[in-house]
Amino acid sequence: MRRREKIFPIILAAGPSHHLPFPKPLAMFGGKTALAIAIENCSQLERPLVVLGYDVARVRRAVPRAARIVWNRGWRRGQISSLRRALKQIPADASFLIYPVDHPLLKRKTIQQLVGAFRTREEKQEIAIPRHGRLYGHPAIVAGKLRAEFFKSKTARDVIYRLPSRVRAIEVQTRAIFTDFDTPESYRLCLRKFKSGKRISIP
């Protein structure tokens, strides 16, 4: 077991919601917003950073005091710009959790599994990601020593999947790790699954 290193959750909530009548972070699931669910899932880690951009004036009112707001004025430049903005707000050597806000079916249990895998990883492994079947998903935990790579690469995926040898994948029994929403149809599908309480697993 490694030392109990700090992990800073970075909740990416700056992207546009052009196909929805509301910003993604404010999508409701069982009386809670997608943003609130993400923050609660990270409650056992360091204080979360919530990166806002699109419709910031509206979304920031829904950010609880348990989280810290980071405003990305350049959110139109894509998700990597939000991640870089947040990384500048945490210690240079700190590990961090990359958590897209539009994955509302994730459970705290999955986050805990991922944290456990990261803290018991081998020396050469610097990234922990969940996998269901043959598919990888979100969120991902990254060691601080890889921080600089996110300022040189075009996307976060380029860093995470660059070298398979430094990745520890953990098998999870849920498809929530890659179930997101960005249209009315995909939101309704997520909402139905959330309300039904069904586990998202492959039949």
C-alpha positions in Angstrom: 0.0 0.0 0.0 1.4 3.4 -0.9 1.2 6.4 1.4 -2.3 7.9 1.5 -1.6 10.5 -1.2 -4.1 13.4 -1.6 -6.3 13.2 -4.7 -8.0 16.4 -5.9 -11.3 15.9 -7.8 -11.6 18.0 -10.9 -15.2 18.1 -12.1 -15.4 19.3 -15.7 -18.6 21.2 -16.0 -17.7 24.0 -18.4 -18.8 22.6 -21.7 -21.8 23.8 -23.8 -25.3 22.3 -23.7 -26.5 23.4 -27.1 -29.0 20.5 -27.5 -30.5 20.8 -24.0 -32.8 23.4 -22.5 -30.5 23.7 -19.5 -26.7 23.4 -18.7 -25.5 19.9 -18.2 -24.4 20.4 -14.6 -28.0 21.4 -13.7 -29.7 18.3 -15.2 -31.9 16.8 -12.5 -31.7 13.2 -11.3 -33.9 12.2 -8.4 -34.0 15.7 -6.9 -30.3 16.3 -7.3 -28.3 17.9 -10.1 -25.7 16.0 -12.0 -23.2 18.4 -10.4 -24.4 17.6 -6.9 -24.1 13.9 -7.6 -20.5 14.3 -8.8 -19.5 16.3 -5.8 -21.1 13.8 -3.4 -19.3 10.9 -5.1 -16.0 12.6 -4.3 -16.8 13.5 -0.7 -14.0 11.4 0.8 -11.3 13.1 -1.3 -9.9 16.6 -1.2 -12.2 19.6 -1.8 -13.4 19.3 -5.4 -12.7 21.9 -8.0 -15.6 22.5 -10.3 -14.6 24.1 -13.6 -17.3 26.3 -15.1 -17.5 28.1 -18.4 -20.7 27.9 -20.4 -23.6 29.8 -18.8 -21.4 30.4 -15.7 -23.7 32.9 -14.0 -26.5 30.3 -14.0 -24.5 27.3 -13.0 -22.4 28.8 -10.3 -25.5 29.4 -8.1 -25.8 25.6 -7.9 -22.3 24.9 -6.7 -22.3 24.0 -3.0 -19.7 25.4 -0.6 -18.2 22.0 -0.4 -16.6 22.6 -3.8 -14.4 25.3 -5.2 -15.3 27.1 -8.4 -12.7 27.5 -11.2 -13.9 29.7 -14.0 -12.5 28.8 -17.4 -12.9 31.9 -19.6 -11.5 29.9 -22.5 -14.0 27.1 -22.3 -14.7 27.3 -26.1 -11.2 25.8 -26.6 -12.4 22.5 -25.3 -12.2 20.2 -22.3 -8.4 20.2 -22.1 -8.5 23.9 -21.5 -10.7 23.4 -18.5 -8.4 20.7 -17.1 -5.4 22.9 -17.5 -7.2 25.7 -15.7 -7.9 23.5 -12.8 -4.4 22.0 -12.6 -3.0 25.4 -12.0 -5.1 25.6 -8.8 -3.7 22.5 -7.1 -0.3 21.6 -5.8 2.2 20.8 -8.6 2.8 17.3 -7.4 -0.7 16.4 -6.4 -2.7 13.5 -7.9 -6.1 14.4 -9.4 -9.3 12.8 -10.5 -10.7 13.8 -13.9 -14.5 13.6 -13.6 -16.8 14.8 -16.5 -20.1 16.1 -15.0 -22.3 14.4 -17.6 -21.9 10.9 -16.1 -24.7 11.1 -13.6 -25.1 7.3 -13.1 -21.7 6.9 -11.5 -21.8 5.7 -7.8 -19.6 6.6 -4.9 -18.7 2.9 -4.7 -17.1 3.0 -8.2 -15.0 6.1 -7.2 -13.9 4.3 -4.0 -12.9 1.2 -6.1 -10.9 3.5 -8.4 -9.2 5.3 -5.5 -8.3 1.9 -3.9 -6.7 0.7 -7.2 -4.7 3.9 -7.6 -3.3 3.8 -4.1 -2.3 0.1 -4.5 -0.8 0.5 -8.0 2.6 -0.8 -9.0 5.5 1.6 -9.1 5.4 2.1 -12.9 1.6 2.7 -12.9 0.6 6.4 -12.7 -3.0 6.3 -14.0 -6.1 4.4 -12.8 -9.2 4.0 -15.0 -12.3 1.9 -14.8 -13.1 -0.8 -17.4 -16.3 -2.7 -18.1 -15.8 -5.6 -20.4 -13.3 -4.3 -23.1 -14.3 -0.7 -22.8 -12.6 2.0 -20.6 -14.5 4.9 -19.1 -14.6 7.7 -16.6 -13.4 9.0 -14.3 -9.6 8.6 -14.3 -7.1 9.3 -11.5 -3.7 10.6 -12.6 -0.4 11.0 -10.6 1.0 14.5 -10.3 4.2 13.6 -12.1 2.2 13.4 -15.4 0.8 16.9 -14.9 3.1 18.6 -17.5 1.9 16.3 -20.3 -1.6 17.8 -20.1 -0.1 21.1 -21.1 1.6 19.7 -24.1 -1.1 17.3 -25.5 -4.2 18.2 -27.5 -6.5 16.0 -25.4 -6.5 14.3 -22.0 -7.0 11.0 -23.8 -3.7 11.4 -25.6 -2.0 11.4 -22.1 -4.0 8.7 -20.5 -3.7 6.2 -23.3 -0.2 7.1 -24.5 1.6 4.2 -22.6 -0.5 1.2 -21.6 2.2 0.1 -19.2 1.6 3.0 -16.9 -2.2 2.4 -16.6 -3.9 0.3 -14.0 -7.4 -0.7 -15.2 -9.9 -1.8 -12.6 -12.9 -4.0 -13.6 -16.3 -2.6 -12.5 -19.7 -4.1 -12.9 -21.4 -1.0 -14.4 -21.7 0.7 -17.7 -22.2 4.0 -15.9 -18.5 4.7 -16.6 -19.3 5.5 -20.2 -23.0 6.5 -20.0 -23.3 10.2 -20.6 -25.8 12.6 -22.0 -25.8 15.6 -24.4 -29.2 15.5 -26.1 -32.8 15.3 -24.9 -32.9 11.7 -26.0 -29.7 10.6 -24.1 -30.8 12.6 -21.1 -34.2 10.9 -21.0 -32.4 7.5 -21.3 -30.2 8.3 -18.3 -33.1 9.6 -16.3 -35.1 6.4 -16.9 -32.1 4.2 -15.8 -31.6 6.4 -12.8 -35.3 6.2 -11.8 -35.5 2.5 -12.3 -32.5 2.0 -10.0 -31.2 -0.7 -12.4 -27.5 -1.4 -12.5 -26.1 -0.5 -15.9 -24.6 -3.8 -16.9 -24.3 -5.8 -20.1 -27.0 -8.5 -20.2 
